[in-house]
């Protein structure tokens, strides 16, 4: 994933024809110039999930971004609409079939335009970070494949040039939660979603460091006071203190990030 130009704004609310009937969540026609997320999943009812709440949900309602699901089961084989089969060569579990996933990906990519990566939530993928979230917010859209069982036939990943992405070194039962986490991280960076662009500039990972401690009223709580420098009104000193705290926290809690930060 590479950054290409400034983040997308919501652009014009022109519509493009869409011949496939939409679910209730997807009744809105495709909006031109609006970031779109297309999710391929066995559990479309899990969406929008947490993405439908708070600021991402408000932005979804306002058309700052769009979310569509593609039910993998609709492309299943036979009367039982099977989507998986036993691993070639033997082994435990089941594997999502290339012919089934391929049809779902083709359906989703029929809507793609411009720079539109395809991601697969996988524990063997590159670990997702803030740089990837920012890069995704610059794209025109994204298609996310949510895996289940033992994984996906490797051939379909190769055929569609899919990028594997992980949330960390652990395994989940499916990719739906991971997909929502990734979209939340990216969508909040789209102009207008947070309402205040400055709020993303000093947060953790925005500059390669962890965020400094935050405080608010009351000035004293449980015998603990807000540091005097914060209450001094001296903005230069406050900025200096915050930078110092960010550096100290990063060194202590994330020496890996600190090492990378010093190199840059």
C-alpha positions in Angstrom: 0.0 0.0 0.0 1.4 3.4 -1.0 0.3 6.9 -0.3 -0.8 8.8 -3.3 -1.9 12.4 -2.8 -4.0 14.0 0.0 -6.8 12.1 1.8 -10.1 11.9 -0.1 -12.9 14.3 0.8 -16.5 13.2 0.4 -16.6 14.9 -3.0 -19.7 15.1 -5.1 -22.8 13.1 -4.2 -23.4 11.9 -7.7 -24.5 8.4 -8.1 -23.5 5.5 -10.3 -25.9 2.8 -11.5 -25.8 -0.4 -9.6 -27.9 -3.3 -11.1 -27.5 -5.7 -8.1 -30.2 -5.4 -5.4 -28.8 -4.0 -2.2 -29.5 -5.1 1.4 -31.2 -2.7 3.8 -27.8 -1.5 4.9 -26.7 -0.9 1.3 -29.8 0.9 -0.1 -27.8 4.0 -0.9 -26.4 4.0 -4.5 -22.7 4.2 -5.0 -21.5 7.8 -4.5 -18.9 9.2 -6.8 -15.8 10.4 -5.0 -16.7 8.8 -1.7 -14.5 6.2 0.0 -16.2 2.8 -0.2 -15.6 -0.4 1.8 -16.8 -3.7 0.5 -16.7 -6.6 2.9 -16.8 -10.2 1.8 -18.0 -12.3 4.7 -20.1 -15.3 5.8 -21.7 -13.1 8.4 -23.0 -9.9 6.7 -25.3 -9.2 9.6 -22.3 -8.4 11.7 -21.9 -5.1 9.8 -21.8 -2.2 10.3 -21.3 -3.3 13.9 -19.3 -0.8 15.9 -18.8 1.1 12.6 -22.4 2.2 12.8 -21.9 3.9 16.1 -20.3 7.2 17.2 -18.4 9.3 14.6 -17.9 6.6 12.0 -21.7 5.8 12.1 -22.5 9.5 11.8 -20.2 9.8 8.9 -21.7 6.7 7.3 -25.2 8.3 7.6 -23.9 11.6 6.1 -22.4 9.9 3.1 -18.7 10.7 4.0 -18.0 7.0 3.3 -20.0 3.9 2.3 -20.1 0.3 3.5 -21.4 -2.7 1.5 -21.3 -6.4 2.3 -21.1 -9.3 0.0 -22.4 -12.6 1.4 -19.9 -15.4 0.6 -22.6 -17.9 1.0 -24.5 -16.6 -2.0 -21.7 -18.0 -4.2 -21.6 -21.4 -2.5 -21.7 -24.7 -4.4 -24.7 -27.0 -4.6 -28.0 -26.9 -2.8 -26.3 -26.4 0.6 -24.1 -23.6 -0.8 -20.9 -25.0 0.4 -18.1 -22.5 0.6 -15.3 -24.7 1.9 -13.6 -28.1 1.5 -11.0 -30.3 3.2 -7.3 -29.2 2.8 -5.5 -30.6 -0.2 -2.9 -33.0 1.0 -4.7 -33.7 4.2 -4.9 -31.9 7.6 -7.4 -30.6 10.1 -10.1 -28.1 9.4 -11.6 -26.7 6.2 -10.4 -24.2 3.6 -12.4 -21.6 1.7 -12.7 -22.6 -1.9 -11.0 -20.5 -4.6 -14.0 -20.7 -7.0 -16.4 -19.5 -4.3 -14.1 -16.7 -3.0 -13.2 -15.7 -6.6 -16.8 -15.1 -7.5 -17.3 -12.9 -4.5 -14.2 -10.9 -5.1 -15.1 -10.4 -8.8 -18.5 -9.1 -7.7 -17.0 -6.7 -5.2 -14.3 -5.5 -7.6 -16.9 -4.7 -10.3 -17.5 -1.5 -8.2 -13.8 -0.7 -7.8 -12.3 2.4 -9.3 -8.9 4.2 -8.9 -6.7 2.9 -6.2 -8.6 0.1 -4.5 -6.6 -2.5 -2.6 -8.0 -5.9 -1.7 -7.1 -7.0 1.9 -7.4 -10.4 3.5 -7.5 -10.6 7.3 -4.8 -13.1 8.1 -2.5 -13.8 11.1 0.4 -14.3 8.6 0.0 -10.9 7.1 1.8 -7.6 7.6 0.9 -6.1 11.0 -1.5 -3.2 10.5 -0.2 0.2 11.8 -1.1 3.9 11.7 0.9 4.4 8.4 -1.3 1.8 6.7 -4.5 3.4 8.1 -3.4 6.7 6.7 -2.6 5.2 3.4 -5.9 3.4 3.2 -7.7 6.7 3.9 -6.0 8.1 0.7 -7.4 5.3 -1.4 -10.7 5.4 -3.4 -12.0 2.3 -1.6 -11.1 -1.1 -0.2 -12.3 -4.6 -0.4 -11.8 -6.8 2.7 -12.0 -10.5 2.7 -12.9 -12.0 6.1 -11.5 -15.5 6.4 -12.9 -18.4 8.4 -11.8 -21.9 9.2 -8.2 -22.8 8.2 -7.9 -20.0 5.6 -8.4 -19.4 1.9 -7.1 -21.3 -1.1 -3.8 -19.7 -2.0 -4.6 -19.5 -5.7 -7.4 -16.9 -5.2 -5.1 -14.7 -3.2 -2.5 -14.8 -6.0 -5.1 -14.3 -8.8 -6.5 -11.1 -7.2 -3.2 -9.8 -5.9 -4.6 -9.8 -2.3 -2.6 -8.1 0.5 -2.7 -10.1 3.7 -3.0 -7.9 6.9 -2.9 -8.9 10.5 -3.8 -7.1 13.8 -1.0 -8.9 15.6 0.5 -12.2 16.6 -2.7 -14.0 17.6 -5.5 -16.0 15.9 -9.2 -15.1 15.8 -12.1 -17.2 14.7 -12.8 -14.9 11.7 -11.8 -11.7 10.1 -14.9 -9.6 10.8 -13.7 -8.0 14.0 -10.3 -7.3 12.5 -12.0 -5.8 9.4 -14.0 -3.4 11.5 -10.9 -2.4 13.5 -9.0 -1.6 10.3 -11.9 0.4 8.8 -12.4 2.4 12.0 -8.7 3.4 12.0 -8.9 4.4 8.4 -12.3 6.1 8.2 -11.6 8.4 11.1 -8.8 9.9 9.0 -11.2 10.9 6.1 -11.7 14.7 6.2 -14.9 15.7 8.0 -15.3 12.4 10.0 -13.7 13.7 13.2 -14.7 17.3 12.6 -11.3 18.5 13.9 -8.3 17.5 11.9 -5.9 18.7 14.6 -7.2 15.9 16.9 -5.3 13.3 14.8 -2.0 15.2 14.7 -0.7 14.6 18.3 -2.3 11.2 19.0 -0.3 8.0 19.4 1.6 6.8 16.3 0.9 10.0 14.3 4.5 11.1 14.6 6.0 7.7 15.5 5.7 8.2 19.2 3.1 7.3 21.8 0.7 10.1 22.9 1.5 12.2 26.0 -0.8 11.9 29.1 -4.1 13.8 28.9 -5.9 15.6 31.7 -9.2 17.5 32.2 -11.3 18.8 35.1 -11.3 18.5 38.1 -7.9 19.9 38.7 -7.4 17.5 41.6 -8.9 14.1 41.9 -8.2 11.3 44.5 -5.3 13.4 45.8 -3.7 13.7 42.4 -3.2 17.0 40.8 -2.8 17.9 37.1 0.9 18.8 36.5 1.6 22.4 37.2 3.1 22.9 33.7 -0.2 21.9 32.1 -2.1 24.5 34.2 0.6 27.3 33.7 -0.9 28.7 30.5 2.5 28.7 28.9 1.9 27.0 25.6 5.5 26.7 24.7 6.3 24.9 28.0 3.2 22.7 27.6 4.3 21.7 24.1 7.8 21.0 25.4 6.4 18.9 28.3 4.1 16.9 26.0 6.9 16.1 23.7 9.1 15.0 26.5 6.4 12.7 28.0 5.8 11.2 24.5 9.4 10.3 24.2 9.7 8.9 27.7 6.5 6.8 27.3 7.7 5.4 24.0 11.1 4.5 25.3 9.6 2.7 28.3 6.5 1.0 26.7 7.5 0.5 23.1 11.3 0.4 22.7 10.7 -1.1 19.2 8.9 2.2 18.2 11.6 4.3 19.8 14.4 2.5 17.9 12.5 3.1 14.7 11.8 6.7 15.6 15.5 7.4 16.3 16.5 6.0 13.0 14.2 8.4 11.2 
